[in-house]
Amino acid sequence: MALQPGALLAVMQQWVGELGGKHLAIDGKVSRGAKDPETGKSSLHLLRAWVGEASLSAGNVPCAVL
């Protein structure tokens, strides 16, 4: 609750600069260490957005296993 979103945004903009127009890569990751005990398959799949020019992970979102 002590985190102020506006202040965080200002610090992030100073750190990485303007992100508009930069290449955004989207890829998937599978966590091999998080296994479903019944199937033996990975139970954690992530979709990641990466801004390579800024070396910045813009977000990770867990995805359903199909």
RAKALIN-V32280 format. One record per residue. RES is the residue in one letter. PHI is phi in radians with two decimals (NA if undefined). D_LAST is the distance of its C-alpha to the last C-alpha in Angstrom with 1 decimal. Layout:
# RAKALIN-V32280
res=RES phi=PHI d_last=D_LAST
res=RES phi=PHI d_last=D_LAST
This chain:
# RAKALIN-V32280
res=M phi=NA d_last=36.3
res=A phi=-1.40 d_last=38.7
res=L phi=-1.32 d_last=36.6
res=Q phi=-1.77 d_last=37.9
res=P phi=-0.96 d_last=35.3
res=G phi=-1.12 d_last=38.0
res=A phi=-1.18 d_last=39.4
res=L phi=-1.11 d_last=36.1
res=L phi=-1.06 d_last=35.5
res=A phi=-1.08 d_last=39.0
res=V phi=-1.15 d_last=38.6
res=M phi=-1.12 d_last=35.3
res=Q phi=-1.15 d_last=37.0
res=Q phi=-1.17 d_last=39.9
res=W phi=-1.26 d_last=37.7
res=V phi=-1.79 d_last=35.5
res=G phi=1.39 d_last=37.6
res=E phi=-1.32 d_last=36.5
res=L phi=-1.66 d_last=32.8
res=G phi=-1.03 d_last=33.4
res=G phi=1.48 d_last=33.2
res=K phi=-1.50 d_last=31.5
res=H phi=-1.22 d_last=28.6
res=L phi=-2.00 d_last=25.2
res=A phi=-1.71 d_last=22.5
res=I phi=-2.02 d_last=18.8
res=D phi=-2.55 d_last=16.6
res=G phi=-1.94 d_last=13.5
res=K phi=-2.29 d_last=14.0
res=V phi=-2.11 d_last=12.5
res=S phi=-1.47 d_last=14.7
res=R phi=-1.31 d_last=15.7
res=G phi=-1.49 d_last=17.9
res=A phi=-1.79 d_last=15.5
res=K phi=-1.89 d_last=14.2
res=D phi=-1.32 d_last=13.0
res=P phi=-1.10 d_last=16.2
res=E phi=-1.36 d_last=15.0
res=T phi=-1.75 d_last=12.5
res=G phi=1.36 d_last=14.1
res=K phi=-1.60 d_last=11.0
res=S phi=-1.07 d_last=11.0
res=S phi=-1.82 d_last=10.2
res=L phi=-2.23 d_last=11.2
res=H phi=-2.09 d_last=9.9
res=L phi=-2.11 d_last=12.7
res=L phi=-1.82 d_last=13.8
res=R phi=-2.14 d_last=17.5
res=A phi=-1.93 d_last=20.5
res=W phi=-2.29 d_last=23.6
res=V phi=-1.78 d_last=27.1
res=G phi=-1.09 d_last=28.6
res=E phi=-1.10 d_last=32.2
res=A phi=-1.83 d_last=32.2
res=S phi=0.85 d_last=30.1
res=L phi=-2.27 d_last=28.2
res=S phi=-1.43 d_last=24.7
res=A phi=-1.45 d_last=24.4
res=G phi=2.89 d_last=21.3
res=N phi=-2.27 d_last=18.1
res=V phi=-2.28 d_last=15.3
res=P phi=-1.18 d_last=12.5
res=C phi=-2.11 d_last=9.1
res=A phi=-1.19 d_last=6.2
res=V phi=-1.52 d_last=3.8
res=L phi=-1.71 d_last=0.0
